[in-house]
Amino acid sequence: MPASLEILQQRLGHRFRRRELLLRALTHRSFAAEHNERLEFVGDSILNYTVAKMLFETFPDLPEGRLSPLRAALVRESTLADTARELDLGAVLRLGAGELKSGGRERPSILADALEAVFAAVSLDADFAAAEAVVRRLFADKVRQAERLAGGKDPKSALQERLQAQKLPPPAYRIEHQQGAGHEALFDVACDLGALGRVFRARASSRRAAEKDCAAQALAWLAARKK
Amino acid sequence: MPASLEILQQRLGHRFRRRELLLRALTHRSFAAEHNERLEFVGDSILNYTVAKMLFETFPDLPEGRLSPLRAALVRESTLADTARELDLGAVLRLGAGELKSGGRERPSILADALEAVFAAVSLDADFAAAEAVVRRLFADKVRQAERLAGGKDPKSALQERLQAQKLPPPAYRIEHQQGAGHEALFDVACDLGALGRVFRARASSRRAAEKDCAAQALAWLAARKK
């Protein structure tokens, strides 16, 4: 097995018995008909579960409305691509000539998909628990980082302080839509980061809850952005 | 423990050691501050993984683009609410007075969320494998049903035959957007079921592949609709 695959397995903390599973996970559709897309389909859900469980354990006091945006930030393409780069996954990808020439080894979508496929390959090579362990190892720091951000503080205050620290203007909150009243009320609120060119949206049964949720999304985005 | 909770556990195929976990899973936010939303957050991903894995195993020849719409149909709210009704979950839900009066025991979103929370409660009461086994038991027939639909036949032909059998007009396919060419081409195609008032959309690198994908989505929708 080439040295680079050895190193990858060390970094994953899993040694494959069935080498073909690892190779399949690293195979883009541009390289061969036996590519990694079906593995990615399963791996995506292994990642989603494990990160959900880690957040559930790490933040016993956070409501679901705060956990969901943290998970979204941890499992989205750019975070996965960063993680794949930490593993130097690009170097061992099997890509067709066209993809190679157009910089496929660096393309975030290709890196993210291959990483998810690797999780499924581990689960098929051993079992679900082995794949969960690999995800936990790779995402432990990122979940802790999310912890620091979400830790205790109200997300609106945390967001404002964070922007201030970067000499940026405070976020602008606005109600974009409102319907019903009392128990049935629904507020669609936007949190506009202005200079950063990003708007986050949330819906909740109170304006305050919706504002908190968008602020939490914005915080998660800021955290994942700053590697 | 009330007889109805006994029956629920028999139907799930899991006996809870920690009764409080089951009760928590059945508690809507309108009933108590200790409600089921955090459990639902975890349970949703247990369901997603297990159904993905079942489809992966059941359809060794289907590409990811065909598996994803099948999963979407199997895990969406209406399918989950149907499954919750088969378990008579509504009868044991713990709802606030307002929700009770407005028919909360029958509300699809409340039933679906509670069912997902139950999966997480099983995993915390025992382990992940126990929760996976419960999901497999509850979804085995539905996955098999998906199998019959997807089995071998081209989804476009299968869809046309199915609509014909119901004396409905054939679906109308149209290209809504097209960009690039050759290896880089992308087609956005819609499949319009006309009389049924539903349009399904897919994007793929060929018109034919995109048409197949929307037809597969339409089939999955028809299958889940007809209980």
Interface residues (C-beta under 8 A of the other chain):
Chain A: S30 E37 R38 E40 F41 V42 D44 S45 I46 N48 Y49 A52 K53 F56 L62 P63 E64 G65 L67 S68 G98 F128 A129 E132 H183
Chain B: S30 E37 R38 E40 F41 V42 D44 S45 I46 N48 Y49 A52 K53 F56 L62 P63 E64 G65 L67 S68 G98 F128 A129 E132 H183
